[in-house]
């Protein structure tokens, strides 16, 4: 199954779900990756190091540096990896509300990371965007 590609269908079907776990973004050097099992939500290799998205509790336990607290909003529609404009519309709506975003597209769903203190505002914006696309 390849997912939905049509922008209007994606917007009206996205049904955002807030995951309220406190998350953090960390960057670690390739040579200093903690040997303990860290079970990150995301592990991404960049030229300057490894980016981890993981629960704050794990980052604290491992003494990893981070800035800010984030929560994840999952857009539960199965979006196609080659859908055009979906995340642009979402990013624009959240930007217009003054909400910072970090976006991860996975195989089935898109995930929006927003500052914890703006989570309820972000959910309101996303629900309004979805309803206005009906």
Secondary structure, DSSP 4 states (H G I P E B T S, - for coil): ---B--HHHHHHH--EEEEEEEEEEEEE-GGG--SS----SEEEEETTEEEEEEEHHHHHHTT----S-EEEEEE-S-B-TT--SHHHHHHHHHHHTT--EEEEE-SS-EEEEEEGGGHHHHHHHHHHHHHHT-
